[in-house]
Amino acid sequence: MASINQNALSNGLPDFRNLGVIARVLIGVHVLACGAMLAAASGWDDLLDRLMLAAGFIEPILLASLLLLVVLSPMLNRLHFVAGAGVVLVLVLAVTALAYDGVARVFGIPVGAGLVQALLLATLATLLLLGYLRLAIKAYSPALAEARLQALQARIRPHFLFNSLNAVLSLIRRDPVRAERALEDLADLFRTLMADARQFVHLADEIALLERYASLEQLRLGERLRIVWELDAAPSDAILPPLVLQPLLENAIYHGVEPSTEPAEVVVRIAQHGNRLRVLIENPFSERHVHHAGNRMAIENIRERLMLFFDAEARLSARIEGQRYIAEIEMPYRPAPKPRRGAAAGARQEA
């Protein structure tokens, strides 16, 4: 099963197809260009002229370089950082030299006038950005990312275990078969909690986990808990980070159902929209029954987990619409990798 991006190649280049990396490159180049123009300008009018001229030079080179890096990213990711940085630098300088000729002709500037200066500035900007991205990769190194994921994963409410055990105890004499099934669900839930937090999991497994969790909560809350499952459009082959859905359902039950004495409806909707996977969980909301900062803690917990896996490509939003609290996750749709033919044949032979 696939693992988080930062763990895959900690000694390699960043993934230039990642929206977060692209955004950092765009912002970084423009900040460097603005800083250089500000230092060289003699006044505000001169600064404006320099910025307009710089934009005409930089934008085509920047966009062409980014497009090339996005296309070649799979190949670059297989290289060690030093070798990959060298290749990136050569590519950027080649694009700069090729684009400079055309841009200089458009602006009516002699072709050789500033080519050396442009190559030096491109080299400086490339090395600075690669150094910054390298530091960002180290900030999410495998050991640190794993430690943070394990800490976040361990924040499931501890008293859920005791509430579930008490619910099971109340069933042992009255309905031993249901009590046994509840204990199996509880064991599956905590077996998942003990699993490797770095690995992607199948959406089908996460949905099964949600259903087991819901059945355990049903023991405690009875008819007060009503869950509407809208899963017809859920892609069965999708993979996603572990335990980003269960805490949202727990949050919905804890804040939307437990405080109420009347039956309360929780909606779980999972669907694929193009190359995106969307998850929506909504529950009743009442300002009279708001727990102390519980919603924000759960939301921030999951948001940080998504950031560790997807960087800027995933988002988590929470809003209140009327008397409903809605939490929504949007992340890249990634199908589970198909087993290699040789591995599949070996597995069948072993069986």
Secondary structure, 3 states (H helix, E strand, C coil): CCECHHHHCCCCCCCCCCHHHHHHHHHHHHHHHHHHHHHHCCCHHHHHHHHHHHHHHHHHHHHHHHHHHHHHHHHHCCCCHHHHHHHHHHHHHHHHHHHHHHHHHHHCCCCCCCHHHHHHHHHHHHHHHHHHHHHHHHHCCHHHHHHHHHHHHCCCCCHHHHHHHHHHHHHCCCCHHHHHHHHHHHHHHHHHHCCCCCECEEHHHHHHHHHHHHHHHHHHHHHHEEEEEECCCCCCCEEECCCCCHHHHHHHHHHHCCCCCCCEEEEEEEEEECCEEEEEEEEECCHHHCCCCHHHHHHHHHHHHHHHHHHHHCEEEEEEECCEEEEEEEEECEECCCCCHHHHHHHHHHC
